């Protein structure tokens, strides 16, 4: 269908018909558009816009597209929940089925199952599914139920029901067992214990904390119990019924453990009868009791009596001796020896028991207490040991032992004679040492110590015992030196000098380490000289007539000799914070005042960084300079300046050379060579507060910018005086963030390009704003300004006052482009100004007021 073209320049209420559609359009000047006038009758039957009834089915075009999620078209209804087509629509029934199913399902945010069961079934044997997982917020699995019924959990099992018994049940098969296992991982589990219908078995040690263990009868009586202190209570017999030949009671865990037996009618009425200790058996049978038997008592170890009035009692006749038979029986039962010696009590054998008073040897001649060195039958050595008892503790300790080849003393050997001696045979050596090495060798000719020795007396004296004038060396300390490493090398010797000059100590060892002994040779001839770590103090400095501190040359006759006094540098590697060597007054650094007691400082930066310098704190006096290399003192400088005088003085050498600080006139140029540096070439400094007012410098040198900088809020004012020099005008002012131009007659710009402003432009006259251009480009004239010449710019108010705002105005064509209108067939002439154009909507006629 071709597009319809409306006629140009239509008139108000003009009609036009579109022959293709049968529509009629009318032009309305207000609002200035074409509107539909009539609607042509349709060529076929159609439902009106207001609705109607269709008399037949709707048949879609055969080529109508099937609807998708991106294309509009025909959709087929499907009743079911299986089809997953993207081009079919669900019926109401299928939607309701889906809704009912979703309503009965649990949400992924949780819910409650009511009246039903939750079943998770494994899809096939060995399939890795059919499990229930409980996870935390970080997706860590903390509880798992497997299809086999196994459970895996990371937390604790807690029962909080009101029942007193928490039951864990296992049944379904005879001999069903509950087993507890633990381990580092699932492949390294260790069985701890098992519970079944007949027994509880533990495969690891069973520990209880805070409570004991008891075995009770059916009536509740404790038959066997063990408390937390390790005490065992048995209500019956203790039977040792294992298959081993030897049954054992063992006690251990601490030194001096004892196994003690008590007997009595009740728990609180017991009698201690036997102690089994690691060093013997103590039988504490009460009076009237004893150890009895039909056979001899055989004891395989020693018998110790450690209580008062205990012992072996003999009840024989008067004036007899008690013989303790120490027979030795061989393996076949035969006696090897019998009755080697006897033990006697006092001769009277009174009824009152007494301690053993002596060992009596009653045969004539030499008596022996014989100890064979080694028993051939048993391959053992013999030792006779004497034991003493401490009265305070009743404890026994060895005092003296007699062996085949030696006497062994276990305690202090006390010689109580008024003049005791330890003597050896002539020309023999007494050796003191351990069983392997000798420590001390004593003989008439030498005293040798072969082990480290400590002399701890308050006073230790070594008396060399030689004549006063022998002039011989008789004290030696052997050791290695740098020139000799043998056992006979002298490390230190003492020589007895002749006469009264005194003894000399000679040291030949090393002197280069921090704590080595120094000698006159090491100090005077050493390559490193004398090193002192705590400073050097020279007392009585005024006494030496040749000076307290001297520096001498080895050969003063040679030319250009150099001797150095060196100071090590310090501080940072950029040359800052260097070391200071201070020359001050006092003998204690804490008393040195930084201003009053320091003559000068030597400043020494680190390594090769920085420059060493000398800083004088106090005035330095120098004589009058006589050549160019001499220092000049203050008096000479002041005399020189004074000789110049206020008017250059009488010295013709300096006439016209200097510019005076109080002010002067220069005949030539003043050059300040600071261009290209960050230095002020010229500055004005306020004398009251020492703050800069003006800085001028050229940091980039020639060809770059010169910077004129006002400091501390100082503005730049450029002033010009009248030709008669009586009037002054500030033509320009530059401040922080603003600048002003004050021209009384002319401001002229000779730039060849345009002027660009990043802010508004204002033209003021006093308090009145005559002209402004805003930053958005809007221009403003003076309020109430009326243009009187052709070149004057008219403002909005001036134009609005002279242009109608609406079509009902009587002043001509409005600024919207429409003429005045009226409903009268002929406008009333008195209502309009001459020249006004008026449109009559009644007569459809355009009038001009004459």
Steps between C-alpha positions, in 0.01 A plus 500: 500500500638837400542763770239779517625853446318787673469833309736782584390823670151378601235740630305468819224232474631389159390140416693233307408131422738201482362296212684185608347487849191714456599718798423874501743736679433859623774763560467697820716808525486465875670275600650497148448136382278268289227300679275211374162638400309187387564124489414317182280189521706178494482285188465175704326407821704583809453529871472859613740639754223493756474120474265240343418132439688276254279260309771253387841358595830686479727344240869594503694555185675184390835676496451651848823439704509281813559707813832477686663699780615751236228479228125569534285227344270202550542286816356147549346410839639187669332320791782330692823548692737285292538701179793744520435681168589870485225572233194361683278649771390316812129443559328598822489137611873451453567828680281388793675159512836675518373742762359218716830311476704810590265579790565156647879519453752632750664832422879514470489740795351224722166369614314227690387157375158419649344154487766344279855363481821625342649218290842520329566194283823392336461470122701177469744284694834679536355827368641814664156641583211445741674698776384768741743791555480772767726797414589826676493847352849451348384182318697272736335157539454440875251205499451223240263201490608231247270241331669226707375668818843633591518852643787749489492810723747768611314633804395358835211260567282666761188353665273752674183293550325475834581127526779418744637222275657579163484177300723392213353170372638230270285190423381281221767230525645283778830634631427850369786729607539877535860599425670840560791586270717809463797604289668772292282414195248243378774266374696498829237422767586329831239302692452643851234275653205274413161448668300178447238304687759309705796733565663842464855476364751786486803474267674813636576612857186594693527828694248659734538859619344620824326165573610148582409157360287242687371146445176441688302193588142453392398654830700817439791420731842608370712186474804655326564874474773748407483867596671800336800469735580150374363320809355152423230344721417129468215325679634153426824324420761629257584206275797487269391231257699569185716233337832653605708310756592817692219730616602863565393797706674805347522853641691778320470859386713680760824446688457305826165331414384250766242221489336500848261242648251596774274262694213584733133447585375827344622768257581743779669238722788360295846380601800536272670158480736484201676758277657390174752760382762503226777465762340235724196365690380660821294267723301699756343210691349618832631378837417135546506425131786409275608311194467128558515187294612143502767559237799736513432857391689562176572862399648572158617853579604713796297542819494855639375593849412868488294552817604540858552181707463275195737222416569130522438375854690206649341332800789267602663462840701746703859598412476359153562652164258509212643362179348608168565219257589639161527169328521492125310214336586383152252406229484135614420591862844438644662743744804681366594696814349533844536729798766739366449751784281578803305805616492564876295713730626604842659218697238498774211443259260673730129468458477852361590490127792717400653592169795318356802624686784346304621241258735275697791307360594265789766285349865573572731644238404696193127517436360558152179637358555328169357623170606303199567714193278297273289190556591248234166330529287813465745740327427782742709742706463549874473821697468559874303817554459688827169683531414791728167639620397863533336553839263770371351303212592138588616461141794278413788597277826337395809626680792266415548211261779240505573328170774269377706771329380820662334677793199709402383787727140615442506785749748754635836354612579667834850472651464588866865476605655824623753490217353273231704393196431322176829330415627294210818303447817683414544597135138408427227714346155557652235512228157658546252440215196307382499140376626609158703821522740639764422853627792576736845341528693562828864406549810642666607663173177630342135594535304440177133592440357328189142634500330844514550651845302755698670690786214649702676626812480863602879521476705283263879528531766348276837531669781443256750445789814623332769754592441873466798554269499181292409679175339176376166396351320251721126536416368372168160473329526289185287554188496580129633822353501633145857376453484165685226242555657236725435381854828654615431851365501772762179707500572697822805506727609682819861593547653584839716805433826565679525779750191700590362579154209256545376193312401501131201327335550405137202427271554347153140429391252672271426872547264579209167397657279721715580345837865396435781603734702786349876545524727796446595350164140451383411860590808674360580278198158359407366581148162613635633700794310533824121454492295625795127428522412714800691818425839633606549706815835672567528596864748752636519649150702793627782282641686382185743773397493379138119509472203286604439372144781472246528401135850403381625402154719200441740710292451875522776572247305368201294732280119501470438266789133451580334395821121462513253562779197313359133529594250246367193639320143400584135573429292426193616406152364827358753698704245622759504454877876449506719432801626789714833509681461768766788681666364631829585612850454254791581137577139374487281525188192557714648831620578640153264785419429517123548878488751578777739201519571404137792647306425337165354189332639278227209386279567161335228366262481129421762346265562712192159671523467862591789735574696506828492841664600686814246694704636758748269558794714757684682797345828421323790744540746537216783750454495772240517345152823562311427312176197384297486152658473630858173519694375849580376597845197711581703805599682512166172471308333775704801725453484439125127580486555806717770619265246502217283748685151612417634688199741222398761640733853606428621169353518562125526124434134448588354826368199433276521123548227417758126563534412587856235300684335820619434591135704611204501549123643250253648628180484163323284189486416272794523136395353228720615168355221275632319429174437128446503430876233489766640809667356847548671759280325780685290498816333750732503390864282660766728620780225466763415131457773375258238387249545541125281749314644450150716236331635527148686213338544321168512126576536396136762754400499705181214420264269386784260689722591756766290457813378803699353354818318686776537307826290482816191660339689785330319640188663645190395861430615679187486877543571785258561865578379798298750671275537768763564225759234636730216254434513125527262236365498123575439372147515128590473288815582127521395308812464136603221374268405838346633789296363848413575755227437870574546700179366859512478551125600198289564124526637379168560140393718440199481118500453342154284217638176502697479537878375188677319525833424204729261709709236766454562848358367802693483871400406711802458864568519549871230282656322449166555199282485633141596182316569135586578181309436192715714189475214321314505772227193698614545876456339755734448875445441768762166480678248750347730600215309630190692496170498834321735441209505233232813323637358473851411150621142461623438287810225239545271731696515764231399245232231338718343835573458556126397149383161335583519184702169348379271501197237702690737797519409809306847609395561287193676171423603331826854379564364147454421584133117501525266789404226637722173304482132583563172309493321797346435487128647851479752615768413805711739764368528691825657198668812491279790723417561616148676231296382209719417176309185327633356158395123451521421139575135562428537642151829333429640841395833673579465874587760783519416802720529820292 
